[in-house]
Amino acid sequence: MEEKPKIVISSHSRRPDASAKEFAFGQADLPGGALTEYRSRAFTAFSRTKMPTTSEEAWRRTDLRNFPADSFALPAEGAYQDLPAVPEDLLKPLTSNLHGGQIVLLPGGATVDLDEKLAKKGIVFTDLKTAEREHPKLLERMIAKTVNPEEGKFAALAGGFSQNGVVLYVPKGLQVEEPFHSVLWGPGANLAHLSHILVLIDEGASATFVHESASPTETGTNSMHAGLVEIQVLQGANLRFVELQSWGKHVWNFSHERVRVERDANIDWIFGAIGSRLTKNFTELDLAGKGAVGRMSGFYFTDGNQHLDHDTQQNHLAPNTTSDLLFKGALKGKSRSVWQGMIYVAPGAQKTDGYQANRNLVLDDQARADSIPGLEILADDVRCTHGATVGKLEEEPLFYLESRGIPRPDAARLVVEGFFDPIMQRIPFEGVRDRFQQAILEKMG
């Protein structure tokens, strides 16, 4: 994604960047299908774009010199048959009733299930390969409409070579109560899992979509994921989008994601990240129509040597738009988090109301959190605020709990749970909340 530069003063001298390894993928690896022209354009961008280095502002805190790009292969058709299966916990219904639809993306394959009643109403919820065969005209309304594959090396990689993806279309005026659920399951060593998520919520429609990316940890190996997420919420529409990441600790994870919200439409976007070895995530919210509203809620918990870098952008492109961002993170071990945020207000986007906050809880002395909020305001009748905090566990609440007979480890766990609770309550499904709360307990363990 096109990252707006942020001016940051640093006292650290910068080491010269060594040449990064390059991917071994070539034009012969491009999938066929209805997206041939798009993929060809993405491949051109991929071929001419070098691997990002720390000399670029957006990447200065995320070093890829140890990234083994040349070691990855694309999964062969049916590769999932010889790899660990999806855990049943990931496939459980999100509510007491069945899903509106569920898609499982696998290495070299996919499974699709959509309620027949919803299909008869014109809803499309399928995998990318099927959509290329059966809905090429619909894809023309969705592909490259928010994310340009020329926005970066990994955007071009995912755009050109994605073997798997999800396509969700909700027709005009249709209010869908049943949640849609997709799981990207990425087991295996030295594999490149490439995905493309496409969502179009038509005028006056509403839906809930939960997308999860996960894999087992395979010690002593490397794998990677590169993905694109393109979402359009048209006039008067509403979307609740929950995105959860629990990649194994051998996975290098990269994504470019953008939501475009039109007049009087609304997006409630919820993130959760506990996995991966390294993550670099570009997340952008375009409030493109008057009265558009966007809320972004995120949590992350790192331990060991994990490195998670989230780059968020709230773009107010029209008058009377509202954005609200809250990201919270906790860090243990020698892990590191980076959050870079920007609120951009375009000329003429008067009556903008923008807010962003990042709160970090550092639980070990060797953990590090970098928090960099930013504002770029080109209109004069706005209200925009931001804030960032990095701190340790306060002794006062710990002492209070210990004075009531609670052992210190349990007291610390309770304080961390309370720190994350405002974000957890925004996750609309109890089963998903329970799974991530259990992951937090394990990291505290």
N, C-alpha and C positions, 0 to 999 in steps of 0.2 A: 504494500500500500504506500502511497506517497506520504512520507512522514514529514510533517512540518518541523523545521529545525528548532531545537531548544538550546538556549545559551546557558551553559553550565560551567562555572569556574572550578577548576580542580587543581590541587596542589601537587598531584602525582604526575611524575613524568611518564610519558607514554612510550612503551617499547615499540620498536618497528615491527610491523606485521610481516610474518613469514608467509610464503605462498601457501594458500590453502589447497587441499586436494580437490579434484573435480570429480563429478559423477561420470560413470561409465555409460550412461544411457545415450542412445542415438536415435535418429529418425525412424529406424526400423522398429523401435520399441513403442512408437505411438499407436494407441488403439485405433481401430477403424470406427465406422459408424457415422451418424448424422453430424457430428461435431468436427469433421475433418478440417474444415477451414479454420475454425477457432483453435484447434489443437496445433495446426501448422503455424499460426501466428504466435501462439504461446511458445512453441519450440524455437522459433526464431529469436524470441526474447530470451529464452533459456540459454541458447547457444552463445549469445553475445554479452550476457550479463555475468560478471565475475562473482565469485563467492564473496559475501559481505565480510568486511574486516572492521577492526576496532577504530580505524581512522574515520569511519562514518559515524555521525552523531547518534543515529538511531541504534547503532550496534556497539558503541564504545564500551559498554559494560558487559557485553556478551561475546566471548572470544571463541571462535570456531576453529582455531588452529589444530585442535586435537580431534576434530570431527572427521571420521573416516569415510568421507563421501564416496571414495572409489571402491568401497567394499560391499556396497548394497546392491541387491538384485531385486527385480520386480517379481512378485509371486506368480508362479505358473497357474494356469487354469486348474481348479480343483485342489490346490495346494493345501487347503484347510483340512482335507481328509486325513492327512498324516500329521496334523498338529493338534495341540490341546484344544478341547472343545470349550464352548462358551459356558461359564459357570451358570448354574440355574438361577442364582440370585440376581444376575443381570437381566434375566428374561421374565421375572415375575411381573404380574400386572401392576401398573402404577396406582390403580385404585382397586376397590373391592370388586368392581366389574371388570370385564375384559377391556383391552386396549381398543381404541378406534382403529388402530393399525400398528403393526410392528415390523420393522425391517432389521435384519442382522447382516451387516457387511463383514465378509470373511476374506481371508487371503485367497484370491482366485475364485470367489463366488459370493452369492448373496441369497437370502431367503426373504420373501415378502408375504405379508398377511394384511389384508384390508377388509374391514367389515363390509359385507355386500350392500347393506343399506346405505352406507356412506358412498360407496362406489356408484350406486344408482343416482345419487344426488350430484354427480359430476366431480367429486373429489378425486384427485390424482395423488396417490402416495405409493411410490415405487422406487426401485433402484435405478441408477443412472443408465445402465445398459438397456434395460427395458424401456425407459423413457425415450432413448434414442430411436428405438424401433417403432414404438407405438405413439409417441407424442412429440414428433419433431417440431411442429408449429408452436407448441407450448414452450419448448426449450428456447425457441427464438426470443420469447418474451422474458426469459430468465437469465440466459447465459451472458456473462460479462456485462450485466446491467449495473452492478454495484462495485465489483472488484475487477480491475483490469489485470490480466496476466502479466503485463509489462511492468507491474509495480515493484517487482523484486525477483531475486533468483528463485526463491521458494514458491512464490506465487506462480511464476512461469512453469516451474517443475510440476506443481499440482495441476495447473491448467492444461498442460500438454499431455501428461502421462497418467492422469487419474483413471484407474481401472474400476473404481467403485464410487458410489455416491448415493445421495437421497434426493428425490424430487417430490416436493409437497406443493400442491395447488388446492386452494379452497375458493370455490366460485363466489360470485357477488352475493352479498346478503345472507350467506349461510352461517349460522351460529353452531359451531361444533362443540359439544360438551365433552365427548370422549377424547382423552389425550392421545396424540400420536407419539410413538416411541421408536427410536432407532439406536442400535448398538454397533459401533465399529470395534470389532474384536481383532487384535493384532498380535497373535503369538508368532513364535519363530525367531531364528537368529539371522542377522545380516539381510533382513528384508526391508524394502521400502514400501510402506503402506501409504498410499496416496488417495485422497478423498476429495469430493466436491459436493457440498450441500447446497441445494437450491430451493428457496421457499418463496412463494408468491401468495399473499393473502389479499384477495380481490376486494373491491370497494364494499364497505359495510359488513364484511365477514369477520369472524373471530375464531381463534383456535389456540390450542396449547400443544407445544412440541418439545419433547425431551430427547436430547441426543447425548449419548454416552460413548466415550472412547476409553478403551481399557485393554490391558494385556497382563499376563503373568510376568514376573521378573525372571529373566534368564541370565543368571550371573556369569560373568566372563565373556559376554557377547555384546554386540551392538545391533540395534534396529532403529528405524526412523519412521516418523510420520510427517507428511506435509499435506496441508489441507486448505481448501478455500470454503468459506461460508458466505453465500450471497442471499440476502433476504430483502424482499420488498413488501411493505405494509401500505396498501393503497388507501385512498381517501375514506375516512371514517371507519377503518378496520382496526382490529385489535389482535395482538399476538403476545402470548406468554411463551418465551423461549428459554428453556433450561439446558445448560451445556455443562457437562461434567467430565472431568479428565482424571483417570487413574491409571495412566500408563505405567508399565514396569520401569524399574530404575535403570534399565539399560537402553531406554528409548530416547532418541533425540527428537524433539517435537517442535514443529514450526507451523504457524497458521496465519492467514490473512482473512479477516472477517469484517464485513460491513453490512449494516442495516440501513435502508432508506425508508423514512417514514413520511408519508404525504399528509395533506391537509386533514386536520382533526383526527388523525390516527394515533395509535398508541402502541408502544413496545415495552414489555417488562422483560428484561434480559438478565438472566441469573447465571453466574459462572461458579464452578467449583473445581479446584485443582489441587491434587495431592500427589500426583505421580510424575514420572519421567525423570530422566537424568538431567536434561536441559530442555527448557521451553523458551521459545521466543514467539510471542503472540501479539499481532497487530489487530486491534479491535476498534472499529470506527462506527459512530452513530451519526447519520446524516438526517437532521430534522429539516426536511425539504419543503414542507407545506405549512401554511399559517395554522397555528393551533396544534401542531404536532407535539407529542409528549414522549419522552424516553426515560426509562429508569434502568440503571445498570448496577447490579449488585454482585460482588465477587468475594470469594474467600479462597485462601491458599494456605497450606501447611507444609513446610519443607523440613527435612532432616537429612542427616548424613552429609553428602556432598552435592545435594540437589541444587540446581540453579534455575530459577523461574523468573522470566523477564516479560512483564505485561506492559504494552504500549497502548494507551487508550486515547481516543479523540472524540470529543463531543462537538459536532459542527452544527451551529445554528445558522441555517441558510435562509430562513424566512422569519417574518415578524411573529411575535406572540408564541414563541416556542419555549418548551420547558425541558430541561434535562437534570437528572439527579443521579450521581454516581457515588457509590460507597464500596470500597474494596478494603477487606481486612485480611491480615496475614499473621501467622505465627511461625517462628523459625527455631530449629534446634540444630545441634551438632555444628558442622562447619558449612552449613547451607547458606545460600544467598538468594535474596529476592530483589528484583528491580521493578518499580512501578514508575512509569513516566506518563503523566496525564496532561491533556491540553483541552481547554475550552476555547473554541474559535467562534467568534461572532462576525458574520459577514456584514459588509456595508448594507444599510437598509434594514437589517434584522432587528428592528426596534422592539421594545417590550420583551426582550429575551430574559429568561430566568434560568441561570445555569449554576449548578453546584457540583463540586467534586471533593471527595475526602478519601484519604488513605491512612489506615491505622495499622501499625505493626507492633507485635509483641515478640521481643527477642528473648528466648529462653536459655540460651547458652552464650558464653563470652565470645566464642569464635564464630558465631552466626552473624550475618550482616544483612541489613535492609537498607536499600537506597530508595528514597521516595522523592519524586520530582514533579510537583504540580506546576501547571502553567496556564496563562491566560493570553489570548490574542483577540482584542476587542476593537472592532472597526465601526461600531455604532455608538451613539451617545445616550441612549435611553434604555439602559439595561441594568440588571442586577446579577452579578456573577461573583461567586465566592469559592474559595478553595482552601484546603488545609491538609497537612500531613503530620503524622506523629510516629516516632520510633521510641519505644521504651521497654523497660523490663517489668517483670511481675512486681507489683507493689507489695511491700511487706505488711501494710495495715490489714488488707483483707485476708492475707495468709495467716497473720497472727490471730485475727478474729476467729477464723475457722479452727485453727489449732487449739485455741482456748476453749473450744467446745468439744474437744476430744477427737477431732478429725486429723489423722496423720498428714504430715506435710505433703507427700506425693499426691494424696487424694485431694488435699486443699488446692494444690496447684492445678490439678485436673479440673476441679470445679470452677476455678477462676478462668481458665482457658475456655471452658464450655460457655461460661457466661459472656466472655469476650466475643465469641462467634455467634451467640444465640440470635442477635438481630438479623444476621444474614441467613441462618438456618431456617428461621421462621418464614423467610420469603420463598423457600423451596416448597412447592405446593403439594408434594406427595410424601407421606409419612415414611414409606419404605425407602425412598431415596435419602431422606434426612437420616434415618436410622443407619443406613450403610455408611454415610460419610461421618456421622458421629462416632461410629465404631472405628473408622479409620483414624480419627483424631485420638481416640483412646489408645489405639495401638502405637501411634507415634509418641504419645505421652509415656507409654509403658516402660 
